[in-house]
Structure formats: C-alpha cells, structure tokens
C-alpha cells in the first residue's frame, strides 16, 4: 500500500490576509482558491477551499482554513482563540541557510519569535504567520546514520 502525504490544515483568522502572507512573504504559490456553496457538506454559508504550497514542491499543500470549516460555532471560536493566542505550531519548514532565510524573511516583514540558533538537529529560528501560528524554520544538521 502506497500512502503519501498531500495536505495539512493551518487554521487562519482571515483567509485573504493569510493568502497574502504565505504568497508575498514566504513566497509560496496559490494551488487552489475555490468557493464551495452552502450545499457542500452542510457548510451553512459555504466554505472557501484555499491552498498554498512551496514553489517546486507540488505534492504538498497547506489548507489555509477558516476556523469554522468543519466545526460548530463553539468549536470554531475555541480554535480561533488558540490561533490568535499563538498556541498552535502547525509544523516545520526547511531551508538550506537559516541565517540567510531569517534575514530575507525579516526584510519582508515576517515576525520571528527567536533568532537562528544551534540545535541538536540543526539551526532553527521560529516565526509566526499573520494569524499567530508559529513555525520552526530549520536548516538541518548533517545526519550520520551510524550515530
């Protein structure tokens, strides 16, 4: 059985603002931006299926989802509060030069929670998106399978 990974959800506070952040600041490309009407899975007013991904990595897409997508109003508000608080770290992004990427992203207005620092797994800096989600930006250390 061949299972691969294709999509991951990142809950955002405003899809238009998130779209601008991920494309203009991180340099990702829009993969889909489709409005699905109220008949779609009982979505009420409908949902917007917005995905972005790194250029050159077409097999990976981040779903920039409104917190209401797939949730009742109470749950959506709880998720929204956690995102806004900065309590969610959806994942890690890899770069070949953390110091250079940190400088470039800072110049584009990306807010970093930590400067690049040596870690056992490489050099890492942590940043937030415009909703409050935090990501590790990591330059991987050379891995020695022999230990």
C-alpha positions, -999 to +999 in steps of 0.1 A: +000+000+000+015+034-010+003+062+012+017+097+008+011+130+025-005+158+004-024+184+026-022+198+061-046+223+076-035+256+090-063+275+107-062+312+100-081+342+112-086+358+078-081+339+046-073+369+024-047+381+048-032+346+051-031+342+014-011+375+011+013+364+040+020+329+025+025+341-011+040+376-006+062+370+025+070+333+023+070+331-015+045+302-017+021+298-046-016+295-046-027+260-056-065+264-053-089+291-042-124+279-047-157+289-031-179+260-023-216+268-018-239+261+011-248+226-002-213+214+003-214+190+033-239+212+052-214+240+054-241+266+060-229+297+042-203+276+023-166+273+026-135+286+008-110+259-002-077+279-002-045+261-005-009+272-010+024+254-013+061+259-017+073+266-053+089+234-066+071+211-042+037+205-059+029+174-037+025+195-005-004+219+001-013+239+031-051+244+035-055+279+048-088+272+065-113+294+083-117+281+118-154+275+110-145+249+083-159+216+095-167+229+131-197+241+150-197+277+161-184+270+196-155+248+184-147+273+157-144+301+183-122+279+206-098+272+177-098+309+167-088+319+202-060+294+203-047+305+169-049+342+179-031+334+212-002+319+193-007+285+209-006+264+177+026+253+159+014+236+127+049+224+117+084+230+105+098+244+073+132+235+060+158+259+045+193+254+032+205+285+050+186+296+082+206+328+087+200+340+051+163+330+052+159+347+085+173+380+071+153+378+039+120+370+057+126+397+083+131+422+055+097+411+041+080+417+075+079+382+089+079+383+127+104+359+144+100+347+179+136+335+180+168+343+161+186+315+144+202+292+170+222+260+170+201+230+180+210+193+180+190+189+148+205+220+130+200+257+131+165+269+139+145+301+140+108+303+150+084+327+133+047+335+133+023+338+105-001+368+104-027+348+123-005+337+152+005+302+141+042+295+148+066+275+126+101+262+130+124+273+102+152+248+102+185+243+085+190+206+090+223+193+105+242+166+087+228+133+097+251+104+105+231+072+104+260+055+122+254+077+152 
